[in-house]
Amino acid sequence: MKKALLAGTAITAAALYAQSAQAQLVVSLGGYTEFFGAYYDDDASNRTSREFQLETEIVVRADGKADNGLLYGAKIELQNSTGGGGDTGVGTDEASVYIGGTWGRIELGDFDGAADTLAIYAPLVGIEQIDGDAYDFLAVTPDAGPLAGFALGGAPTGSLVQAPDAGDSTKVMYITPRFAGIQAGVSYATQSDSEAQNVVPLKTAGGYKDFWEFGANYTGEFSGFSLALGATASTATGQDLGTVGGPSLEDFFAWQAGAQVGYGGFKVGGGYIDADDYNAVSGAPATSGDSTAWHVGASYTAGPVAIGLTYADAEGFKGGPDVSTGLPSTYASSYKTYGGGVAYTIAAGLTVQADVMYVDEDLRNVDALGGVTTASNEGFVAVFSTRLDF
């Protein structure tokens, strides 16, 4: 009886301690659901012309503050995966733990790095126009017709407004507090395209290793004007593609600079990217080429309504190289895109948005023997979305 009483007392004490420890954490639940409908067309002979898309994300946060002032917590983003014609699954998009204080913040896990977090670029409204989801409907590699094998629609180097980054690859990041309007940061990922429990065991995995990102920006207001300035950089070491000593990705050092000015409901801005040899293959024939992009944009917001216009001009490799041949799939020697967007907030958390985008591109492919084929493509996409944030 005494042993049972002691055991019951111990269990109760442990439960009370656990509750006390948990009470220091504030757990919150949020997320969004966004439905897209699009109509689109380009020069691909076997292109579909209309499609729906649904993106859903659940965000779980746990935030705490210790007695000594230490801030700590975690964030987990659960997102529906691409259906691909089958059942839609749910997986982790981003997940991380952090500690912070007056000295800044350290974050560990799967999330966007410093080059993404600190970049400044043109104001984007609607479905984010030149950096938005509209290109999901144009990005395709046809398997028939004169454009078969060419990567169409998608932006060169992956983004028209940000320097190449490691995406959600598992990384560590330090961000300073904002002082006198200035904030800076640095992040490091051991391997690109490696996240969650994935471990890259061989040097012939393709992609990049030792992926560093850096950035700093300034935000402030003067006499009714808002000003944002920023510069970021990234660098990584290219790995062998398929065989040791065979074709490998070139090392690269990329940088981006951008600015944004606002007054009243108006904002204007733009930026420039030099992506260096990002996605270029060492020693591959006829695959050299600059990877650069610049863009400008303007927006106007009045109450629940926002409208914007953007333009971008770029050249560069589209997607990573073919591991079997070591050759890039497609190089865009000219890529121009124009866009307009609008957003209207119906009620708290509920927004309807639309983008109309046009793309004009000149493309080049290289086969395993070094043969070069060229093509041109132009197309448009009109996409409408309804988004609920909660």
N, C-alpha and C positions, 0 to 999 in steps of 0.2 A: 504494500500500500504506500509506504514511504517512498519507495523507488518510483512508483507511478506518479505520486504527487510531485516529486522532484523533477521527473521527466516532463510532466505537464507544465510545471512552472518554467522550466528551461525553454520549452517550445513557445510558450506565451511571451516570454521575455524576448526571444529571438524574433518573433513576429512583430512585437512592438518596436524593436530596434529597426527592423527592416522598413516598417511603415514610417518611422521617424526619418530614416535615411532617404526614403523615396519622397517624403514631403518636401525636401529641399529642391526637388526637380519639378519644373512645370512642363507637362507634356501637352502638346497641342496637335491638332489634326486639321489639315487643310488640303488644298489642291485645286484642280480645275478639270473641266471637260470642254472640248472644243470640237465642233462639227464643221467640216469643210465640204463644199460642193464646188466643182470646177468644170469649166469648159476650156479646151486647149487644142492647139493644132501647130504643126510645123511640117518640114519637108520630108519627114520619115514616111515611107509608103505604107507601113503597117502599124501606124500610130493609132491608139484609141483616142477618143475625142472628149469623153466626159467620165467623171468618176467622183465618188464620195470618199471621204476619209474621216476617221475619228481618232482623236488623241485625248487620252485621259491620264491624269497623274494624281496620285495621292501622296501628300507630304506629311510625314510624321516628324515632329521636333521634340527634343527633350533639352531644356535649358536650365542650368543651375548656377548658383552663386555660393561659394564657400564663405565661411566666416572671415577668412583673410582677404576677401575681395576677389579671389580667383573666379573667373567665369569659365564654364565648361558645359559641354553638351554634345548632342549628336543630331544629325539630320538624315532622313532616309526618304528617297523619292521612288515610289513604285509606279511604273508606267506600263500601259498596254503595249505589247510588241506588234510588229508588222504581221498581219494575218497571213499573207502569202497564199491565200486561197483556202487555208485550213482554219482550225480553231485559233482564236487569239489568246495568247498567254499573257501573263503579267510577270514582269521582272524588275530588278533594281536598276533604275536609271543612274542615280547618284546616291552615294552614302558616305558619310564622313563623321569623324569626331573632332572636337576642337577644344582648345584651352585659350584663354585670353585675359587681358587686363589692360591697365593703362600703358603697358609696354607694347601692345599690339595683339596679334592673334596668330596662332599656329593651327593649321588644319591638316588632317591626315585622312586619306581615303580616295574615293572616286568622285571627282568633281572637276570643273573647269579651272585651269591654272591662271597664273598672273597675267599672261598676255591677253587672255579673254576677259578677266575680271576688271582690268584697269584700262582697257582701250576706250578711246573717245572717237566718235565718228558722227556722221550726219544724223539728224533726228529722223527716226523711223516711226511711222504710224500705220494703222491698218494691220495687215498681217506681216508687217515689218519689211515690205517691199524688197529691196535688193539683198536683204539678209533674212528673208522669210521662207515660209512653207510653200509659196507658189511654185518654186522650182522643183518640188517633189513631183509635180505632175508633168514637167517637161524633161526631167533627167531620165534618160533611157539609152540603151545601146541596142539599136535595131538588129534583127537577125535576118532581114531580107531587104532587097532594094538597093539603090546606089549608096545609101548611108550605112549599110550593114557593117557592124564592127566599130563604128565611130561612137564615142561617148558624147551624147547630146545634152544640151540644156543646163547641166550643172555648172556651177561657177568654177573657174580655174583656181587651183590651190585651195579649194574648199570654202573660201570666203572672199567677198569683195570689200569687206570693211575691217577685217582683223588679220594680223600676221598668223602664219601657220602655228598651230598649237597642238598639244598632246591630247586634246579632247578630255574625256572622262577617265583616261588612264590613271591607275593608282599612283598617287603622288603625295608629296609633302609641300606645304606652302606656308610662307610667313608674310603677313600683311601688317604694315605699320598703322598706328592710329593716324587720323587726319589731323595735321598740325598746320595752322595758318593756310588752310585750304589744300595742302599737299598730302598725298598718300602714295606709298610705294610698296612694292612687293616682289617676291621671287618664289618660284616653284620648281620642283625637280621630280621627274618621272624616270624610273630606270628603263622602262620600255614603252614605246607607243603601242596603242591598240591592245593593251594588256590591263585588265581590271578585274575586280572582285577576287575570286580564288584562283584565277589563271596564273600560272608560272611559266615563263618562257625559258626552256631548258637549253636551246641551241642558238648559236650565232647566225644560223642560216634561216631564221624565222622571218626575214624580211622586216620592213619597217625601220624604225629608228631606236637607238638606245641613248641613254644619258641626255634626255630631253629637258633642257633648261628654258624657263620663261622668266622674263623680267618686265617690269613696268612701273610707271609713275604717272600721276595725273594731278591736275589742279582744278578746283571748282571755287567760284566766288561770285559775288554780286556787287555791282557798282552803279549807283544812281539809276536804279531800275533795270539795268542790263545784267544778264547772267553770262558767265564765261566759263568754258570748260576746255582745258588743253591737256593733251596726253601723248605719251610716247611709250611704245612697248617693243620688245625684241625677243627672239627665240632662236635657239641653236640646238643641233643634235648631230649625232654620229650615225651615218648610214651603215646598215648591215648587209651581209651577203644575201643574195636572192637565190635560195635553193641549194647552192653548192659552195663549199669553202673555196675561195680563190676565184670563183666565177664572177659574173656581174654583181655589182653592189650599188646601193644608193649612195649618191654623193653626200658628203657632209654639207651642212648649210648654216648660214647665219642670216636671219630675216629680221626686218624691222618695220614698224608702222608708226605713223604720226597722224594726229587728227585734232580738230578744233570744232567748237560749237559756240555760237553766240545767240542769245535770246533777248527779246524785248517785248513786253506785253504778252500777247498770245503767239508771237512769231518766233521761230527759231531757224537758223541757217547753219550749215556746217559741212564738213567733208574730211577727207583723209587720203593718205597715200601709203601703199604697201610695196616694199621690195622684198620678194620672197626668195631671192638668190637662186640656189640650185635645188629648191624643195621638189622632191619627187623625180629629180633627174638621175639617170643611171650612168655610172662611171664606165667609160670605154665603149658604150653602145653607139652604133653608127647613127648619124643624122638625128640625134635626139637632143642636141643642145638647143637652148632657147631661154630667153629671160622669162621670169615669172614676176610680173608687176601688176598693180591695179591702183586706180584712183577713182574717187567718187565724190559727188556733191549732192546736197539735198536741202529741202526747206519744208517747214510745216507750219500750220496755223491751228491753234486750239481756241475754241470759244465755248465755254461751258461744257456740255456733254459731247460736243462734236470736235473731231480733229481730222485734218486733211494734210496730205503730204505728197511731194514729188521728189524723185531721185533719179540719178543717172550714174552709171559706172562704165569704165573702160578698162579692159584687162587683157592679159595674155599669160599663158602658163600651162602646165600639165594638169590634166583633168583626171583625178584618181591616181591610185598607186600603180606601179608597173606590174606587168605580167611576170609572176615568179618563175614560170617555166622558161621564158625567153630573156627575162631581164629588161624588156623594152616597155616604155610607157604605152598605155593604150591609145591615148589621144592627146595631142598638143594643140591648144587654141592659139593660133598666131594673132587672132583678133577676136575679141569678145566684147560686144557692146550691149548694154541692157538699159531700158528705160522703164520707169514705173510710176504709178500713182496709187495712193491708198487713202482710205477713209475709215473712221471708226466712230460709232455712236453708242454712248452708254445709256441704255434704256432704264436701268435701275441698278442699285448697289450690287456690284459683282457681275452684272449681265451686260454684255457688249456684243454688238453686231459689227462686223468688219468686212472690208472688201479690198482687193488689190487687182489691178490690171497691169501685167508685165509683158514686155516685148524683148526678144533676144535675137541678135544677129551675130553669127559666129563663122569664122574661117578656121578649118580644122586640118590636122595632119596626123596620119598614122604611119608607123614604121613596122615592117614585118621582120621576122627572124633573120632574113638575109640582108636586111638593110634597105629593102625597097620602100619607097615613100609614096603614099597615095594622099591626095588632098580632096577636100570637099567643103561646101558651104551649106549653112543651114540657117533658117530664120523661123521664128514661131512666136506665139503669144499664149498667155494663159489669163483667164478671168476667174478669180476665185472669191467665194463668199464664205464667211464663217460666223457661227454663233458660239460665243464663249461664256462660260459661267465659272467665275472664281469664287471659291468658298473657303 
